[in-house]
Amino acid sequence: MKILQDLLELQSVDTRLQAVRARLASFPKRSADAEKYITAAKAELDAAKAAQVAVVRDRKKYELDVEQWKERVRKYKDQTSQVKTNEAFKALQHEVDNGEKEIADAEDRLLEQMVAGEQYERQIKESEKVVKAAEDVAKVERAKIDGEKKAAEHELAQLNTERERAVTEIPESMMDHYDRIMKKHDNLALAEIREEKCSACGMRMRPQVIQAIRRSTTDEMFHCETCTRILYYTEPTAAAAVANAQPAPPAPNSTSTHREN
Ligand SMILES: [Zn+2]
């Protein structure tokens, strides 16, 4: 069954091609994610800087308030030495008291702004560190993505060559057939019979069909009656060898969290 072997080889190349294409497709998002953290960190830095500017502006206003009220209080006090009546004196004294209260309030607000200013100052320094860290991380990530992308592109070129070679072995009508099934069924045109079922769709096979496939010495193709994929059968000895070729057991000192069974 050379044709089946050729198709299996093609399927194997196509499966690897899909994987490498999916990897290549993931790079733009990964790059964008790396930049996203920088943008977010810069936005926080900008917000802290804007808040700092507002604080400085308010502080100047309150400083001016303090100066103006001090000036008024000074005038009222000057006038008290010139008043003739007790009434007028009381009125001026009231103005002085009021002015001093305004000074105290403005000074309180000024102090609040200074405290807030220091807080934003710290926040700016902190945000600058975060931006720098995000840029460092992005730089490493960009280099990593570039490396992986080059490797993936190299692999893609190799697989394309491999595919061209595989395709030359397959008759054109069979290629059309293969392509049709690929398009229709999730890019998987061949399915192994395992435990008397189509391994792709899980449909149970009739024993006669399995027998016919096992005994077939011609290039006749067998298709799953449900999903229409091209069926192939691996003799149990070979299948068992594959099944027994399990990954090495975990090292004795590996932690229990890594144990899956
Ligand atoms: Zn099937």
Residues whose N, C-alpha, C, O or C-beta is under 5 A from the ligand:
A	BS01	ZN	C198 A200 C201 M203 C224 T226 C227 T228
